[in-house]
Amino acid sequence: MKIFRQVIGYFLLFMLCQVAGETIVVMLSGEAPMSTGDQALLAQQVLSCIERHPYACLLASHGLLGAVLLYKKLVRRRDVIVKTEPQGSLSLVQALSGVVMGASGCLWANVMLELYERRASAGMLTAEAASPVDPTWMVFLSAALASPLIEELLFRGAIFSRMRLIVKPLPAVLCQAAIYAAMFAEGVSMLWASVFGLLMGLAVLRTNDYRAPVLIHMAYNAVSFLSDYWFEDIFSARSTTIGVLITSGLLLVAAAFFFFREPVGEANE
């Protein structure tokens, strides 16, 4: 029960840091009044501010969570990651194939999700979402660095390592993937987050090295960041879209084959 409470506590800590980070951004931005007689208008302004500064909110929430985890490690002298087995050694083949797997997986998934959204919204009037106004450096820092480091440390590190103490490895992978998906509110996003969390859990289970999911996650988010400059070109022609889907899908399968086929080092034996 103690380990189960720790897992729930880490997830609640993540959600609390998200709320706190968003609150800090709203207060510092000055775009929403702190008090007004119209509570509905206040809520609308707060949500609009969060939509306009998603990466600032992400950076603030992950910064707070990182500070708490560092405090536990450096001041309280408590291991964030429970060492149930000797640490593995990430090979060069796994590192390179992990980067390709994350990059190609991001491209394939984003194209598929965009095609789904365009088909779902065809012929329907949808409200225009607020455009993010965060500077480029903040987008890169939060998406390509802070998010992979902190999320993998928490979900594939602290939560997964504790789940492995009470259940077998594969159920632990499924549990941490479900917990990871729970932080996404929308149905399609939750489905993809569960698949992504499952793959990251299998990556750390295969390598016994927490650098593996961090590297894959960084490659995934880096491509997502860079795709803002050329992503629409993929949909310029049907043949281009199909070609990108096929190419990225083949790269994803090939990279996953080499990643999971690579023998595990002596540390796992």
Order of alpha helices (4+ residues) and beta strands (2+ residues): alpha-alpha-alpha-alpha-alpha-alpha-alpha-alpha-alpha-alpha-alpha
